[in-house]
Amino acid sequence: MLKRISPLQSEPVYRVDALRQIESEAARTLPPHSLMQRAGSAVARLAQACYPHARRVVVLAGAGNNGGDGLVAATQLHQAGRDVLVLACGAETLNEWRSRLPADAAWAWAQAQTAEVRCALDDHSTLPEADLYIDALLGLGLRGPMRAQMAEIIQGLNAQRGAPVLSVDLPSGLDADTGAATDVCVRATLTLSLLGLKPGLRTGPASSLCGTLWQDDFGVDAATHHPQVAIDATWLGADLIRPLLPDLSQSAHKGQRGDVAVIGGAAGMTGAALLAARAAAQLGAGRVFVGLLDDQAPAVDLLAPELMLRSPAALLDAQGGRTCLLVGPGAGCDDAARTYLAQALAQPVPLVLDADALNLLAATDSLQTLLRQRKPITTLLTPHPLEAARLMGVSVQAIESDRLTAARTLAQRFACWIVLKGHGTLIVSPQQTAWINATGNGLLATAGSGDVLAGSAAALLAATGKASSVLAAVWLHGQAAIHYARKHGPGGLTAATLPLWMAASWADLPYRRPRPGIDENADFC
C-alpha cells in the first residue's frame, strides 16, 4: 500500500539485510518480476499524484535494480501521456550499461523498449530540462566509494533548482542503515521507500535529504508473513503515545501525581535548572523541587513560584517513592557537582541525567561504576552527539556515522535508557529495543530545549512510574515544534514557551485507548 510516513502512525523499521531477506522470500512466492513491477508502478502512481502537471519527466537510471524500478515507472508514465526520457547513467556506452543490468532490470528495459520509451546514454552534458526528475541511480546498491562519474551526475542534479526530485527507495548516495553519506548525495524533494522503512531515511546526518517520505510495502506484510525477520527499530508515531501518558483522576491530589527533584544550576547557569523544573511542573508533576548549586541563587523563582527551592543536600536526603531525580542542567563539572551526582546515583529512585551530569560521567570511572550498579532501577541518559561521543570516547563523527549503533552501545554499556538527541532522535532501552522519533524540526535547535526535554521526561517518569513514558516525552517535545511552526512559522519558539506547546500537543492526542501489542501495566524495562 502506498502511504505517506507521518508522525501519526508507527511503522516497523528494517535494516538492509532484513529487507533483502524479506524481498528474497517474497520473490519465491510471486510470479517473475512482480516486485519490480510493483515498485515501478508505485513510483509512477506517486509521481502522478504529487506532480499531476509535470509533463516532462527525466528518469536517471543506474545499471542495477534501482534503475529497473525507474524503467518500469518510465514506461507507465510514458503510457499515461507524459514526455519521458530515460538517461542511462554510470557507463561509457549504452550497450555496456544494458549488459550490466540484472535479470529483473533487463526485463524492465525490454518492456521500456517495446513501449518505445525514449532512452539515451548520459554523456556528461547539461542535464536535460524537466518538470520532474526521478532518481533511480543507486538505491541500496551503493557499496564503497562512489564512482566519480556517478558523483558528477548527482552534483548536476542537485545544482538544478527548477524541478522536484523523486528518489526511488532512498536518495542515491545515502546509506540506508545509518543515514550517512560519505560522498555526494541526491537532495530529494520526496522519497518513496520500497518494501519497508529504513533507519537511514529518518536518522543520521544526511537523512534530511530525503524530503517528504512515502512508503509502499507491495502488499508484503513483513510482520505477518515474515515474523522471523526482526525489526531493527520502530518509527514512533502518535498511536503509541497516548497509552504511555498518565490519565488525570478526578480525585487525584498532588502527592499522587509524582514529585520531581532537579539538581543543577551552578553560578551563571541557574536558568538551565529552572527551565527543566518549570517543564516538569507544566508537564504534570504534582510537586517540583529545585536544588540550585549557585550559593547566590534566589530563594524563589518569581516566574514559577510553585517551584520549591531547597539545598541539593536536602533534596537528596528526602526522596520519596514516587520521586524522580533529574541531575545535570547547568550543574557545572566541579567537585560539588561530582559529589551530588555520586549521591544521586546511589538513590533508589528513577534518575534522569542530562548535560553536565553526562560530562562528569564521561570523565569519572567511579561514577560509571555507580551508574551500572543501579540496574534495574530506571535511569535515563539524554546526550546530544557531543556528549555521547565523550561517554564513548570517540569522535562526534563516529557517533553520527551510525547513530543507532551508538545509542545501542551506550544503552548496553551503562544498562540504562538512552535518548540520543538530534535529527531523528533515538530512544533505546537497556534491552536494546529502539525507537526513532517521528516528530521535531529545526525550531528545537535553541538554548534550553534539551533542559525542557529532561524536565518533561522526569515529570512523566514520576507520574507513571514507567520507563516507557520517556517515549511520550520525546514525541511531545518534537510535536510541540511542529505544532508551533504550523501556527507561527519558522521562528520565535523559545525553551521557556516550549512546555506550553508540549501540553497543547498532548491535548490534541486522541483519548486513551488500548494499543494491541503493548502491556500498559508493564514497564518496558
N, C-alpha and C positions, 0 to 999 in steps of 0.2 A: 504494500500500500504506500502510495506517495503522500508524504505529510511533512509539514514544517516542524522543525525542532524548536520548542519554546520552553520558557521557564515553568509552564503549567503542568507538563506531563513528564514523568520519569521515564527513562529508557535504559536498557542494558547497554553497556559499552564493552567492546571486544578488541583485544589486540589482534594484530595481523595474523599471527599463527592460528588463533582460534577461528578467525573468519575464513581462512584458507581451508581449514578442516570442515567447517560448515558448508562452504562452497563445494568442496570435493564430494561430500556425502550427498548434497542436493543434486549435483550433476549426475550422479549414478542413478537417480530415480526419475530423471526427467529426459524428454527427448533431446537429441543432439542440438546444441547451440541455444537451448532455451534460456539459460541465464544471460547470455549476451543479448539475445533478442529482448528480454525483459529490461535489461539495463539500458539499452539504446532507446527503447520505447519510453522509459521513464524520463530520460534526458529530453527527448523530443516533446513529451507532454508538458514538462516543466518549462521548457523554452517557450512553447506556445502560450501557456497560461500566464507566465510572468512578463513576456515580451510579445504581445499579440501584434504589435505594429512593426516588429523587426522584419523587414523584407529581405535584407542581405545578411546572410549568415556565413561566417568563415569558421570551419572546424579545423583546428590544429591537431593532427593525429600523429601520435608516435607509432613505432612499429611493434606494438605489443597489444595486449588485450584491452588496455585503456583506449588505444587508438581504434580497436574494433568496436567498442561501445560507441565511440564517436562516429564511426562509419554507419552503424545502424541508425543512429539519431539523424545523421545527414540524409540518409535515404528516406526516412519518414518525413523529414522537414521538406525535402525536395518534392515528395509526392503530395505534400499539403500545399504546394504552390509557392514555397519560399525559394529565393535565389541563393543556392547553396554552393559553396566552394570548399572542397577538402584540400588542405595543404598537408602533404606527406612530409613529415619532419624527422630529421635525425639520420639521414642517409645521403650519399652522394648522387645516387640515381634513383629513379622511380622503381626500376627493376630490383635494385638492391633492397630498397625499402619493402617492396612487395614480398621478396624472398624471405625476409626475416619475420613475417607475420606468423604467429602461432595458428593452430588449426581453426579455432573459432573466429579469429580476426580475419583469416584468409577467406572463410565463408562470408563474413560481413563485407569484405572487399568485392567478392563476386556478386553479391546482392546489389551493392552500390553501382557496379559496372553495368549490370543488367538494367538497372533503373536509370542509367545514363546520368548519374550524378557527376558534376564537373570535379575532376581531381587533377592536381598539379604538384610537382615537387617544390618544396620550399627552397628557393635559390638565394637566400640571404639578402634579397632586395627588400624594399619597403613593404611593410605589412599591408595587404590589400584592405581597403576601406570596407567597413561592415557596420550594420546596426547591432549585431551581436556576435561575440566571439565565443566559441566553445573550446575549452582547454581539455583536450583528450591526449595529452602528451605523454605523461608518465604514470599517473596514478600510484599504485602500490609497487610499480616496477623499478623504482629507483634503488640502486644498490651501489654504495660507494660514491665517490666524487662524480659530479655531473659533467658530462662531456661539454666541451667549450661551445660546440655548435648548438646544443640544446639550451645552454645558458644564454646564448645570444638571442635565440628565439624568444625566450621568456622575457629578457630585458626589453625587446622590441614590443612585446605585448603589454608589458607594464607601462611603457612610455606613452602609449596612446591613452587618451582621456575621453575620447568621444563616444565610446560604446561600452556597454556592460560586458562582463566576462563570467560565463558559467563554467565552473570546473567540474569535471566528471570524477566522482569518488573523493578526490581531495585536490587542492591546488598543487600543480606539479612543482616538485621541489620540497614539499613538506613531508616530514617524517610522520607517518600515521600513528605511530606508537607514542611519540614524545612531543610532537608539536614544535620540533626544532627544524631549522633549515640551514644546512651547512653552506650552501651556495645561494644562488638566487632562487626566488620562489614566486609563483604566479600570485598576483594580488586579485583575488576573485571578488566579484560582486555577490555571487551566491554559489554555493557548493552543494551538489547532490551526492550524499554519502550512500554508497551501494551496499546492500545486504545487511549492514549493521553500522552502528555508530562507533567511531574510533576515538581513542583518547586524545590524539594529537589535533583533532578538529576543535577541541574545546579547552585544552590547557597546554601551555608551552609558549615560548617566546614568539613564535610565528603563527600561532593558531588564530590570531585576529585577522589574518589574511584570508580566512575562509569566507568572510562576509556573512550573509544570511545562510543558515544551514537548513537543508532539506534531507530527507532520507526516504529510500524505498527498499523494503525487505524482500521484494519479488514474490511475496506470498509465502516465504520460507520463515516460519516462526521458530527461531532457534531454541527458545525456551521450551517449546512444546515438543518439537521434533528432534532436537539435539541436546537434551538435558545434560548429557555427559560433557558438553563443552562449557566450561565455567566462564562466567562473565568476569571481566577484569575490574570493572567499576560500575557504578550506577550514576547516570545523569540525574541529578537531584532536582525534581520538579515539585510543584505545589501540592500534587496529590499525596506526597509523602509527608508533608509538613504539618498539616493541621492536627493529625493524631499525636504528634510529638509535643504539642503545646499544652500548657495547663488549662483546664476549664475553671472558670471562676464560680465557686459555690456561693449561693446567696447568703449562706450562714458563715462564710469564711471570716476569720479575723487575721490581723497582720502576722500573728505568730504562726499561722498555718501556711503562709504564702512564701516562707523561706527568707532567711537572712543572708545578706552578702556583706563580707568584710573586705575592704580594699586597703592594701598597704603599698604605699609608694609616695610620690610627690616630694622629692628632695628639693633643696633650695633652687629656685629658678624653674622648677618643673612641676609645681603643685597642680597646674592646670590638667596635666595628664591623668592624675589620680582622680581629680574631681570630675572630669569628663566620664571616666569609667564608672564612677559611683552614681552620677546622675543618670547614665544609661541604665544601670541596674535598677534604679528606682522607677524609671519610666517604662521599663520592660517587665514590671510586675513584682519585683521583690517586695516582701512585706516590710522589711526594715533594712537600711543600708548604713553601715558603719565605715568610717574612713580613718585610717591611721596615717597621718602625714609625717614624713621624715624631716621636714623642714621645721626646725625649732621655732622659727619666727612666723609660722603659719597662723592664720586667724583661727579663732575658736568656733566659727560658724561660717558656712557657705551662704552668703546673702542671696545668691541666685537660686539656691536649693536648700532652704533652711530645714527641710525634712531630713537631710543627711545628718548623722550623729558622729561628730568628730571626737576621736579618742586617741590616746597614745598607741603606737603599734604594739607595745608590750601588753597593754591592757586588752587589746583585741585578741592577741594570741593566747591569753590566759582565760578567755571567756567564750570558747567555741561551743556551740550547741549542735544538736543532732541534725538540724535542717540547714545549717550554715554552709555556705560555700566561700572559700577564701580566694581572693584574687591578689596576686603579688606581682609587682613589676612596673606598672605605668609610672614613668618619671622617677623611679627609685634611685637611679644612680648606681654606681658599682663600687662604693666604698665599703669599709669593714662593717659599718652598721647595717647596710642593706644586705650584705652577705650573711650576717648573723640572723637577721629576721627571716631571710629566706630559708636558712637551715632549720629554724624553729617551725616555720610553716610546713616544710616538708615532713616534719615529724607529727603533724596534726592528723588525726584520723577522720578527716572530712574532705569532701571534694575540693580540688585545688585547680585554679587556672593560673598559668604562668605566662606572662607576656613581657615584651620589651626588655628592660634591664635585667629582669629575672632570668631571661634566656641567655643574656650575655654573661651573667655571673655563672650560670650552669656551664656554659661553654668553657669557661676559664678555670673551673674548680672541680677536680675529680671527686672530691669528697661529697659535693652536692649531687653529682651524678649518681653516686652510690646510694645516697638517701632517696633520690628520685626512683630508682629501680626497686628499692625496698618497699615502696608504697603499695605496690600491687597486692590485692586487687582494688584498692581504693581508687576512685576515679581521679585521674589527673589529665589536664588538657594543656598542651603547649600550642601557642599561636604564633609561630615565627613567620616573618617575611623572608624572602630568599637570602638576604644577607645574614640574618640571624640563624637561618637553617644551615648556611654554609659554615658559620662559626661552630655550631653544635656538631657538625660532622667533620670539621677540619679540612674542608675542601673549598674550592672557589665558587663564587656565585654562578659562574658559567656551568660548572659541573652540576649544580642543583637544577638550573633552568634547562639543561640539555636533556634531562629526564625527570621531570617533577614528580611523577607518580612513583617511580622507584625511590627517589629521595625521601618522599613522605613515608613510604612503607618502611624504609630503612630506619628512619627516626622513630616510628611507632614501635618497631621491634627492639631497637637498641635501648629505648627508655621505658618500654612496657606501658605506654600511655597513648592517649588520643592526640592526634596531630591535626592542626589546621594550618596548611601551607598556603599562605595568602598570595595574591597575585591574580593575573588573568586566568580564569578557570580555577578558582580556589579549590584546594583538595582537602577532604576530610578523610582520615584513615584511623580505624580503630586499632586497639592492641592486637586484635585477631587478624589484622591485615585487610579487613573489609574496607573498600574505598568508595567514595562518592566524589563526583565532580559537580561543583555548584553551578546551577543554571542561571544565576542572577548576577547583577553587578554591571557597572560601567565606569568610565574614567572619572566620574564625579567622586568616587571613593578615594581617589589619589589626592587626599588633603590631610593636613596635620590633624591628628586626633582621631581619625577614622578607626584606626586599629584599637585605640583605647575604648572606643564605643563598642566595638565588637567584643572585646574581652569582658567588659562590664555586662553586656547583654547575655553572653554565654553563661556568666556566673549567675545572673538572675534566674535564667531558665533551669540551670542545674540545681539551684537551691529550691526552686518552686516544684520541680518534678521529681528530683532525686534520681533522674535517669541521665546517663552519659549521652544517650542518643539525642537529647534535646539540643546538643550543640549543632546538629544539622539544621534545626529550625532557626537558631541564632544566625548562622552563616547565610541561610537563604533569605531571611528577613532583612539582614544588613544589605545584601545586594539588591533586593527588590525595592528597598527604600530609595536607592539611587535611580532605579528605573521609574518608579512612581513620581519622584521629584522631576525628572527630566521631561516626562510627559506633560507635566503641568507648567513647568517654568523654563525648560530648555537646558542648555549645556553649562550653565554657570550659576553660582550662588549658594550651592549646598555646603554647609559647614558642619563640622563634627558636633557642634552644640545643638543643631537642629535635627541631626540625623536620627536620634531615637524617636522623635515625634513621627517621622516618616516611616520608621520601622513599625511603630504602633498602628499607623494608618494601614500599612500593608498587611499586618496581622488581621485587622478588622475586615479587609477585603477577602480573606480566605473563606471558603465555604464552611458551613457549620460542621463540627466534628462528626465524622462517620468512620466506622471500622474500615481499615485497609487490609485486604487479603494479603497474607504473607507476612504480616507484622504482628507480633505478640506485644500488645500495648502494655501488658503487665510485666514485661521482662525488660531488663536492661540489655542494651547491645553489648555490654562488656561481658 
